[in-house]
Amino acid sequence: MSYQGWIKLHRGLLDWEWYDDTNTKILFLHLLLKVNHKEKNYKGVTIEVGCMLTGRELLSKETGLSVQQIRRAICNLETTNEITTKKSRKGTVIQIVKYKDYQVATSKTTTEQPENNQKATTNKNVKNEKNEKKKEDFELFWSKYPKKVAKSDCLKKFISLNEESIGKILSTIDLFLRHKPFDTYSHPNPKTYLNQERWNDEIPTINNKQQTTVDPVVEMARKQKELYDIR
């Protein structure tokens, strides 16, 4: 038979008066695990919640205790009102007097625990997927940036950024690098770039209609060459 579900055991059980009585303790824990968690009917006998239909010989077989040890343990548990026993035509009905203290409080926990675990697992998976995407974006950023310094630190900083900032980095990095001559001394270290959020810098754009300044000496030489070619 497959058993499922939970029971609740408080550490206060260590102070229980029968805890150092091995046989009584074994039987009581066995009963806690075996009694019904919902009402059942067995051959015309109603077995209520917290009860079980059994017999001394069967308990002896299930626990490994002798019949005499079972008889003595039952007597101990009845003396301190841990259990009650009632004879029936089908056997003995044993009831855990305070069964609710061991079971009811766990019903909500038993129901919610798998759900909470599933939510935690889902959130963790989503976070891992986002981090993998950020790592891919970082490699693209790293391949473009001319300075290759402190890559591991830069990666940690990059992953800590939100998606909006990463999107802006990737969309502006080419323009940022073209703003100055392309050499390793004209740009900040990548870690500085990330820490200072340099992707937010205002970068002037080049107006195609803007006239460039012409050196007068060069212009005069060009005109003289044109005259020479005409002649």
HUWO-V88720 format. One record per pair of residues at least 4 apart in sequence whose C-alpha atoms are under 7 Angstrom apart, sorted by the first residue. I is the first residue (numbers start at 0). J is the second residue. Records with the same first field share a line. If there is no record, write none. Layout:
BEGIN
I=J  J
END
This chain:
BEGIN
6=101  102  105
7=101  102  105
8=101
11=15
13=18
17=23  24
18=24
20=24
21=25
22=26  68  72
23=27  72
24=28
25=29
26=30  72
27=31
28=32
29=33
30=34
34=49  50  51
35=47  48  49  50  51
36=48  49
37=47  48
38=46  47  48
39=45  46  47
40=44  45  46
41=45
46=50  51
49=94  95  98
50=92  93  94  95
51=92  93  94
52=90  91  92  93
53=57  90  91  92
54=58  90  91
55=59  66  69
56=60  66
57=61
58=62
59=63  64  65  66  69
64=68  69
65=69
66=70
67=71
68=72
69=73
70=74
71=75
72=76
73=77
74=78
75=79
76=80  81  82
77=81  82  83
80=96
81=95  96
82=93  94  95  96
83=93  94  95  96
84=91  92  93  94
85=91  92  93
86=90  91  92
87=91
98=102
99=103
102=106
105=109
106=110
107=111
108=112
111=115
112=116
113=117
114=118
115=119
116=120
117=121
118=122
119=123
120=124
121=125
122=126
123=127
124=128
125=129
126=130
127=131
128=132
129=133
130=134  158
131=135
132=136
133=137  158
134=138
135=139
136=140
137=141  154  157
138=142
139=143
140=144  169
145=183
146=183  188  189
148=188  189
149=153
150=154
151=155
152=156
153=157  189  190
154=158
155=159
156=160
160=164  165
161=165
162=166
163=167
164=168
165=169
166=170
167=171  198
168=172  198
171=175  198
172=176
173=177
174=178
175=202
176=181
177=181
179=185
180=185
181=185
187=191  192
188=192
189=193
190=194
191=195
192=196  197
193=197
213=218
214=218
215=219
216=220
217=221
218=222
219=223
220=224
221=225
222=226
223=227
224=228
225=229
226=230
END
